[in-house]
């Protein structure tokens, strides 16, 4: 599995720091949501984002990349790092079984079309 990490996810998260993870800011820091979506689709990448636009795009699309949609807007950068430290293994296992994950502080929801 390889991941495309949206610009709204802070850098420096240890769980997202090996060669499986391409950060949008390293690839194309000015990429639009459509460019990110298409790049992920064409390159078999799983999008990790806090942007709800990707949720709505998934719902309306026939062809889509997998998406991990993090509803963690209320967390600080350190809070997000702590969240990934505690939950990344479970998230990475669950995305293998789903088209999309909706992740918040209380639960992880699996969605398949």
Beta strands, then each sheet from edge to edge (+ up, - down):
strand 1: 3-5
strand 2: 21-23
strand 3: 46-49
strand 4: 67-70
strand 5: 100-103
strand 6: 108-111
sheet 1: 2+ 1+ 3+ 4+ 5+ 6-
end
